[in-house]
Amino acid sequence: MAEFLNNIMPNVVEHYEDLIQATGETLIMVFIAGIISLTLGTILGIALVVTNEGHLYENKIINSILGKIVNVIRSIPFVILLALLVTFTKFIVGTSIGIKGAIVPMIIGITPFISRQIEQSIVEVDKGVIEAALSMGLKKHVIIFSVLLREAMPGIIRALVICIINLIGLSAMAGTVGGGGLGDFAIRYGYARYMLDITVVTVLILLIFVNVVQGIGNIVVRRISH
């Protein structure tokens, strides 16, 4: 078996330890950036909904400011965002390269997208449910967590799955500027040294990650849908 692998993918076998390390770095980046950005994005998404006209905490000024910030950041391509945030990233984590240097722009780049996805999921909740909750005397903050989020949960899970998959893509893109992980591994060996087998294996690993996340998301959505 070892001889067979060495024949069809000699460079992968030679750099096997680097591949394992790069895979671990990608998982770390996606996990840390995912936890932080999903938290921030959910909060921002809720704020965009409840401050909208006719909603629980209507505030046109705050809603307009938040909406414009989200739209501006979403309009910047991630590669350009990486360059723009070099100084800020160094200030926050002390470096702009490696997995630390990639996590900050990943969070900033994906959070606005998550917020819009969360917003859309919550907006689809029937307003009659909210009115019924208000008529029962429930406090507004209770309605947000017990009604809005609960009713929108299947859509929120679908949105989060999409965002995690996007994070996997962003982690690979961050590798083009020394961000570490599988993207950096593929660039350093697969692209720069023309090692096609490394590029192919890297793509396959990323495909496996995406399919696992999508599969888990589909299972969770089926269980909580009602």
C-alpha positions as CSV (number, residue, x, y, z in Angstrom):
1,M,0.0,0.0,0.0
2,A,2.8,2.4,0.9
3,E,4.6,1.6,-2.4
4,F,1.3,2.2,-4.3
5,L,0.8,5.6,-2.6
6,N,4.4,6.6,-3.2
7,N,4.0,5.9,-6.9
8,I,0.8,7.9,-7.5
9,M,1.4,10.7,-5.0
10,P,5.1,10.9,-4.2
11,N,5.1,14.5,-3.1
12,V,2.2,13.9,-0.7
13,V,4.0,11.1,0.9
14,E,7.2,13.1,1.2
15,H,5.4,16.1,2.7
16,Y,2.9,14.1,4.7
17,E,3.7,15.7,8.1
18,D,3.3,19.2,6.6
19,L,0.0,18.1,5.1
20,I,-1.2,17.0,8.6
21,Q,0.0,20.2,10.2
22,A,-1.7,22.3,7.5
23,T,-5.0,20.4,7.9
24,G,-4.9,21.0,11.6
25,E,-4.2,24.7,11.1
26,T,-7.3,24.9,8.8
27,L,-9.5,23.3,11.4
28,I,-8.2,25.6,14.1
29,M,-8.8,28.7,11.9
30,V,-12.3,27.6,11.0
31,F,-13.2,26.6,14.5
32,I,-12.0,29.8,16.2
33,A,-13.1,32.2,13.5
34,G,-16.4,30.3,13.3
35,I,-17.2,30.5,17.0
36,I,-16.5,34.3,17.2
37,S,-18.0,35.3,13.9
38,L,-21.2,33.2,14.4
39,T,-21.7,34.8,17.8
40,L,-21.1,38.3,16.5
41,G,-23.1,37.7,13.3
42,T,-26.0,36.4,15.2
43,I,-26.1,39.4,17.5
44,L,-25.8,41.7,14.6
45,G,-28.4,39.9,12.6
46,I,-30.9,40.1,15.5
47,A,-30.1,43.8,15.9
48,L,-30.8,44.4,12.2
49,V,-34.2,42.8,12.6
50,V,-35.5,44.2,15.9
51,T,-34.4,47.8,15.1
52,N,-36.1,47.7,11.7
53,E,-39.3,49.8,11.1
54,G,-42.3,48.4,12.9
55,H,-40.3,45.8,14.9
56,L,-39.7,45.3,18.6
57,Y,-37.0,48.0,19.2
58,E,-37.6,50.2,16.1
59,N,-34.7,52.6,15.7
60,K,-34.1,53.9,12.2
61,I,-30.8,55.5,12.9
62,I,-29.2,52.4,14.5
63,N,-30.6,50.2,11.8
64,S,-29.3,52.4,9.1
65,I,-25.8,52.6,10.6
66,L,-25.6,48.8,11.1
67,G,-26.9,48.2,7.6
68,K,-24.4,50.5,6.0
69,I,-21.5,49.0,7.9
70,V,-22.5,45.5,6.9
71,N,-23.0,46.4,3.3
72,V,-19.6,48.2,3.1
73,I,-17.6,45.3,4.5
74,R,-19.5,42.7,2.4
75,S,-18.6,44.6,-0.7
76,I,-14.9,44.3,-0.2
77,P,-13.3,41.2,-1.7
78,F,-11.6,39.1,0.9
79,V,-8.2,39.2,-0.7
80,I,-8.3,43.0,-0.6
81,L,-9.7,42.9,3.0
82,L,-6.6,40.9,4.0
83,A,-4.4,43.6,2.7
84,L,-6.4,46.4,4.3
85,L,-6.4,44.8,7.7
86,V,-2.6,44.1,7.9
87,T,-2.0,46.9,10.4
88,F,-5.1,46.2,12.4
89,T,-4.4,42.5,12.6
90,K,-0.8,43.1,13.8
91,F,-2.3,45.4,16.5
92,I,-4.8,42.8,17.7
93,V,-2.7,39.6,17.5
94,G,0.8,40.8,17.0
95,T,1.3,39.4,13.5
96,S,-0.4,39.4,10.1
97,I,0.8,36.0,8.9
98,G,0.1,32.4,10.1
99,I,-3.1,31.2,11.5
100,K,-3.3,34.1,14.0
101,G,-2.9,36.6,11.2
102,A,-5.7,34.9,9.2
103,I,-8.3,34.6,11.9
104,V,-8.9,38.3,12.4
105,P,-9.7,39.1,8.7
106,M,-11.7,35.9,8.5
107,I,-13.9,37.0,11.3
108,I,-14.3,40.5,9.9
109,G,-14.9,39.2,6.4
110,I,-17.6,36.6,7.3
111,T,-19.5,38.3,10.1
112,P,-21.5,40.7,7.9
113,F,-22.5,37.8,5.7
114,I,-23.6,35.8,8.7
115,S,-25.6,38.8,10.0
116,R,-27.5,39.1,6.7
117,Q,-28.2,35.3,6.7
118,I,-29.5,35.4,10.2
119,E,-31.5,38.5,9.5
120,Q,-33.2,36.9,6.5
121,S,-34.0,33.8,8.5
122,I,-35.7,35.8,11.3
123,V,-37.6,38.1,9.0
124,E,-39.3,35.0,7.5
125,V,-40.9,34.3,10.9
126,D,-44.7,35.0,10.7
127,K,-45.4,38.4,12.3
128,G,-48.6,36.9,13.7
129,V,-46.5,34.8,16.1
130,I,-44.8,38.0,17.4
131,E,-48.1,39.8,17.8
132,A,-49.5,36.8,19.7
133,A,-46.5,36.8,22.0
134,L,-47.0,40.5,22.7
135,S,-50.7,40.1,23.4
136,M,-49.8,37.4,26.0
137,G,-47.7,39.9,27.8
138,L,-44.2,38.5,27.0
139,K,-41.4,41.0,27.4
140,K,-39.6,42.0,24.2
141,H,-36.2,40.3,25.0
142,V,-38.1,37.1,25.9
143,I,-39.8,37.2,22.5
144,I,-36.4,37.5,20.8
145,F,-35.0,34.3,22.3
146,S,-38.2,32.3,22.9
147,V,-40.1,33.1,19.8
148,L,-38.0,34.7,17.0
149,L,-34.9,32.5,17.3
150,R,-36.9,29.4,18.1
151,E,-39.2,29.8,15.1
152,A,-36.3,30.8,12.8
153,M,-33.9,28.0,14.0
154,P,-34.1,25.7,10.9
155,G,-33.3,28.7,8.6
156,I,-30.6,29.9,11.0
157,I,-28.9,26.4,11.0
158,R,-29.0,26.4,7.2
159,A,-27.4,29.9,7.2
160,L,-24.7,28.8,9.6
161,V,-23.8,25.8,7.5
162,I,-23.4,28.0,4.5
163,C,-21.2,30.4,6.6
164,I,-19.0,27.6,7.9
165,I,-18.5,26.3,4.4
166,N,-17.6,29.9,3.3
167,L,-15.1,30.0,6.2
168,I,-13.4,26.9,4.9
169,G,-13.0,28.7,1.6
170,L,-11.7,31.9,3.3
171,S,-9.2,29.9,5.2
172,A,-7.8,28.5,2.0
173,M,-7.8,32.0,0.4
174,A,-5.9,33.3,3.4
175,G,-3.1,30.9,2.5
176,T,-2.3,32.9,-0.6
177,V,-0.8,35.6,1.6
178,G,0.9,33.3,4.2
179,G,-2.2,32.7,6.3
180,G,-1.2,29.1,7.0
181,G,-3.4,26.0,6.6
182,L,-4.2,24.0,3.5
183,G,-4.3,27.1,1.3
184,D,-0.8,28.0,2.2
185,F,0.3,24.4,1.8
186,A,-1.2,24.1,-1.7
187,I,0.4,27.4,-2.8
188,R,3.9,26.6,-1.4
189,Y,4.1,23.1,-2.8
190,G,1.3,22.5,-5.3
191,Y,1.5,25.8,-7.1
192,A,5.0,27.1,-6.6
193,R,6.7,23.8,-7.1
194,Y,4.3,22.3,-9.6
195,M,3.4,19.3,-7.3
196,L,0.0,18.5,-8.8
197,D,-0.6,15.5,-6.5
198,I,-0.4,17.9,-3.5
199,T,-2.9,20.3,-5.1
200,V,-5.3,17.4,-5.8
201,V,-5.1,16.0,-2.3
202,T,-5.6,19.4,-0.8
203,V,-8.8,20.0,-2.9
204,L,-10.1,16.6,-1.9
205,I,-9.6,17.3,1.8
206,L,-11.4,20.6,1.5
207,L,-14.2,18.8,-0.3
208,I,-14.5,16.3,2.5
209,F,-14.7,19.1,5.1
210,V,-17.4,20.8,3.1
211,N,-19.5,17.7,2.7
212,V,-19.2,16.7,6.3
213,V,-20.3,20.1,7.4
214,Q,-23.2,20.1,5.0
215,G,-24.2,16.6,6.0
216,I,-24.3,17.4,9.7
217,G,-26.2,20.6,8.9
218,N,-28.9,18.7,7.0
219,I,-29.3,16.2,9.8
220,V,-29.7,18.9,12.4
221,V,-32.2,20.8,10.3
222,R,-34.3,17.7,9.8
223,R,-34.4,17.1,13.5
224,I,-35.4,20.5,14.6
225,S,-37.8,21.4,11.7
226,H,-41.5,21.4,12.7
